[in-house]
Amino acid sequence: MKLVKHIANLGYGSRRQVQWLFREGRITDAQGEVLYADDKVAHDAIRIDGEPLDPAPGMLLLLHKPAGVTCSTKDAGRLVYDLLPPRYRLRDPVLSTVGRLDRDTSGLLLLTDDGQLLHRIISPKSNLPKVYEATLARPLRGDEADVFASGTLMLESETTPLRPAVLEVIDATHARLVLTEGRYHQVRRMFAAVGNHVEALHRSRVGGLSLDGLDDGRWRMATADDVVRLFGMQR
């Protein structure tokens, strides 16, 4: 791929704007030598205004999503993309959220521009556990763990029962729930089905990945080891 297209696809501007960056001498190699649009240079050796390029396509991000932020590129209000460098919203391939957390749910959110990786994470065949911490409006009645583990719970307006889920009681109004699927507002609807209401919801883990001290609203690039932990196996 030509350098102009490669850099434009990373969100640094249109191809015309990237052409101007070359003409102004702002694109160099690691030693500071000015590059030209028809040069053949490895991604890691390119600098813009002395700074390395953003990661090449194939990246995975871990984001600590705050409550009140929406997993969208264009909804009203604060968006998860507002927490990332502005260029990331313009990348091609698109940087997508891996599934969604609703606006009022906080916790671990993954984003990737790798379509195959995204499909692998969300595929039911992966059986990746997702761990949620729920604060409830009313005390647990005592039979929720058996209901959720039964594999027979049917949510309103659906025709397929939920997969078995594991409920751990923390105290009367706090519970930890482990799911291996991701239906629309699933945790909230599960508790509604047993006569309760989720007041606050936080996702603490996806597969083998957790927030690991990542502060609210912060993000980091995943490493190769993170991908291994995510699936519990080599990528």
C-alpha positions as CSV (number, residue, x, y, z in Angstrom):
1,M,0.0,0.0,0.0
2,K,1.3,3.5,-0.9
3,L,2.4,5.6,2.0
4,V,-0.2,8.3,1.3
5,K,-3.1,5.9,1.5
6,H,-1.6,4.0,4.5
7,I,-1.3,7.2,6.5
8,A,-4.7,8.5,5.5
9,N,-6.2,5.2,6.6
10,L,-4.8,5.8,10.0
11,G,-6.9,8.9,10.3
12,Y,-4.2,11.6,9.8
13,G,-6.3,13.3,7.2
14,S,-7.6,12.9,3.6
15,R,-5.1,11.7,1.0
16,R,-4.8,15.4,-0.2
17,Q,-4.1,16.5,3.4
18,V,-1.5,13.7,3.8
19,Q,0.1,14.8,0.5
20,W,0.6,18.3,2.0
21,L,2.3,16.7,5.1
22,F,4.8,15.2,2.7
23,R,5.3,18.4,0.8
24,E,5.9,20.3,4.1
25,G,8.6,17.8,5.1
26,R,6.6,16.8,8.2
27,I,6.9,13.1,7.4
28,T,10.3,11.6,8.1
29,D,12.0,8.3,9.0
30,A,13.2,7.5,12.5
31,Q,16.5,9.3,11.8
32,G,14.7,12.5,10.8
33,E,15.3,12.2,7.0
34,V,12.4,13.6,5.0
35,L,10.3,11.0,3.3
36,Y,8.5,11.2,0.0
37,A,5.1,9.8,-1.0
38,D,6.6,7.1,-3.2
39,D,9.2,5.9,-0.7
40,K,8.9,2.4,0.7
41,V,9.3,2.4,4.4
42,A,8.2,0.1,7.2
43,H,5.3,1.4,9.3
44,D,7.4,1.4,12.5
45,A,10.1,3.6,10.9
46,I,7.7,6.5,9.9
47,R,7.4,9.7,12.0
48,I,5.0,12.6,11.7
49,D,6.3,15.7,13.3
50,G,8.8,13.5,15.0
51,E,6.2,11.2,16.5
52,P,5.7,7.5,15.6
53,L,2.6,6.6,13.7
54,D,-0.4,5.3,15.5
55,P,-0.6,1.5,15.5
56,A,-1.1,-0.3,12.2
57,P,-4.4,-2.1,11.5
58,G,-4.9,-5.1,13.7
59,M,-5.0,-3.4,17.1
60,L,-7.0,-4.2,20.2
61,L,-7.8,-1.6,22.9
62,L,-8.9,-2.1,26.5
63,L,-11.1,0.8,27.7
64,H,-12.6,1.4,31.1
65,K,-15.9,2.8,30.0
66,P,-17.5,5.2,32.5
67,A,-21.3,5.2,33.1
68,G,-23.0,7.9,31.0
69,V,-20.9,7.2,27.9
70,T,-22.4,5.7,24.8
71,C,-20.9,3.0,22.5
72,S,-21.6,4.8,19.3
73,T,-19.9,7.0,16.7
74,K,-22.8,9.5,16.3
75,D,-25.4,9.4,19.1
76,A,-26.1,12.5,21.1
77,G,-24.1,13.0,24.3
78,R,-20.7,11.7,25.3
79,L,-19.3,8.8,23.2
80,V,-16.6,6.2,23.9
81,Y,-14.7,7.6,20.9
82,D,-14.4,10.9,22.8
83,L,-12.1,9.1,25.2
84,L,-9.7,8.2,22.4
85,P,-7.4,10.2,20.2
86,P,-9.6,12.0,17.6
87,R,-7.8,10.2,14.7
88,Y,-9.0,6.8,15.9
89,R,-12.6,7.6,14.9
90,L,-11.4,8.2,11.3
91,R,-9.4,4.9,10.8
92,D,-10.0,2.6,7.9
93,P,-10.7,-0.3,8.7
94,V,-13.1,1.2,11.3
95,L,-12.2,0.9,15.0
96,S,-15.3,-0.9,16.4
97,T,-16.5,-1.7,19.9
98,V,-16.6,-5.5,20.5
99,G,-20.2,-5.7,21.4
100,R,-21.7,-2.9,23.5
101,L,-22.2,-1.8,27.0
102,D,-25.3,0.3,27.4
103,R,-25.0,3.9,28.4
104,D,-25.5,3.3,32.1
105,T,-23.1,0.4,32.4
106,S,-19.4,0.9,33.2
107,G,-16.4,-1.4,32.9
108,L,-14.2,-3.2,30.5
109,L,-14.9,-2.5,26.8
110,L,-12.8,-3.9,24.0
111,L,-12.3,-2.1,20.6
112,T,-10.6,-3.4,17.5
113,D,-10.2,-2.7,13.8
114,D,-9.5,-6.4,13.2
115,G,-12.7,-7.9,11.8
116,Q,-11.6,-11.5,12.3
117,L,-10.6,-10.9,15.9
118,L,-13.9,-9.1,16.6
119,H,-15.9,-12.1,15.2
120,R,-13.8,-14.5,17.2
121,I,-14.5,-12.7,20.4
122,I,-18.2,-12.3,19.9
123,S,-18.8,-15.7,18.4
124,P,-20.9,-18.0,20.6
125,K,-18.4,-20.8,19.8
126,S,-15.7,-18.9,21.8
127,N,-17.7,-19.3,25.0
128,L,-15.9,-16.3,26.4
129,P,-17.1,-15.6,30.0
130,K,-18.1,-12.0,30.8
131,V,-18.3,-11.0,34.4
132,Y,-20.7,-8.4,35.7
133,E,-21.1,-6.8,39.1
134,A,-24.7,-5.7,39.7
135,T,-26.2,-3.5,42.4
136,L,-29.9,-4.3,42.9
137,A,-32.9,-2.3,44.0
138,R,-34.3,-5.1,46.2
139,P,-32.7,-7.9,48.2
140,L,-32.2,-11.2,46.4
141,R,-35.0,-13.6,47.1
142,G,-32.7,-16.7,47.1
143,D,-33.6,-18.8,44.0
144,E,-31.9,-16.6,41.4
145,A,-28.8,-18.7,41.1
146,D,-30.9,-21.8,40.3
147,V,-33.0,-19.9,37.8
148,F,-30.0,-18.4,36.0
149,A,-28.2,-21.8,36.0
150,S,-31.1,-23.7,34.6
151,G,-30.7,-23.0,30.9
152,T,-34.4,-22.6,30.7
153,L,-34.9,-18.9,31.5
154,M,-36.7,-17.1,28.6
155,L,-36.5,-13.4,28.3
156,E,-39.6,-11.4,27.2
157,S,-40.1,-11.3,23.4
158,E,-37.5,-14.0,22.8
159,T,-37.9,-17.5,21.6
160,T,-34.6,-19.1,22.7
161,P,-33.8,-19.7,26.4
162,L,-30.6,-18.2,27.8
163,R,-27.5,-20.3,28.3
164,P,-26.8,-21.3,31.9
165,A,-25.2,-18.4,33.8
166,V,-23.4,-18.4,37.2
167,L,-24.7,-16.1,39.9
168,E,-22.5,-15.4,43.0
169,V,-24.2,-13.6,45.9
170,I,-22.0,-10.8,47.4
171,D,-24.6,-9.6,49.8
172,A,-28.4,-9.0,49.8
173,T,-28.4,-6.4,47.0
174,H,-25.1,-7.1,45.3
175,A,-24.3,-10.0,42.9
176,R,-21.7,-11.2,40.4
177,L,-23.0,-12.8,37.3
178,V,-20.9,-14.7,34.7
179,L,-22.4,-15.0,31.2
180,T,-21.2,-16.7,28.0
181,E,-23.5,-14.8,25.6
182,G,-24.4,-11.2,25.1
183,R,-28.0,-10.5,24.3
184,Y,-29.5,-7.0,24.4
185,H,-29.5,-5.6,28.0
186,Q,-29.2,-9.2,29.1
187,V,-28.2,-8.7,32.8
188,R,-30.9,-6.1,33.4
189,R,-33.5,-8.2,31.7
190,M,-32.5,-11.3,33.6
191,F,-33.0,-9.6,37.0
192,A,-36.2,-8.1,35.7
193,A,-37.4,-11.6,34.9
194,V,-37.0,-12.6,38.6
195,G,-38.7,-9.5,39.9
196,N,-35.7,-7.2,40.6
197,H,-34.1,-4.1,39.1
198,V,-30.5,-3.3,38.4
199,E,-29.5,0.1,39.7
200,A,-25.9,-0.1,38.7
201,L,-23.9,-2.4,36.5
202,H,-20.2,-2.9,35.9
203,R,-18.4,-5.3,33.7
204,S,-15.1,-6.4,35.4
205,R,-13.9,-9.1,33.0
206,V,-14.0,-10.4,29.4
207,G,-12.4,-13.8,28.9
208,G,-9.1,-13.7,30.7
209,L,-8.9,-9.9,30.6
210,S,-9.7,-7.5,33.5
211,L,-9.3,-3.8,34.0
212,D,-6.1,-4.4,36.1
213,G,-6.1,-1.0,37.7
214,L,-7.1,0.9,34.5
215,D,-8.8,4.0,35.8
216,D,-12.3,5.1,34.8
217,G,-12.2,6.7,31.3
218,R,-8.7,5.5,30.6
219,W,-7.5,3.0,27.9
220,R,-4.5,1.1,26.8
221,M,-3.3,-0.9,23.8
222,A,-3.5,-4.6,24.2
223,T,-0.3,-6.6,24.0
224,A,0.2,-10.1,22.5
225,D,0.0,-11.5,26.0
226,D,-3.3,-9.8,26.5
227,V,-4.7,-11.7,23.5
228,V,-3.4,-14.9,24.9
229,R,-5.1,-14.2,28.3
230,L,-8.3,-13.2,26.5
231,F,-8.8,-16.6,25.0
232,G,-6.6,-18.6,27.3
233,M,-4.7,-19.8,24.3
234,Q,-2.4,-18.7,21.6
235,R,-3.9,-16.4,19.0
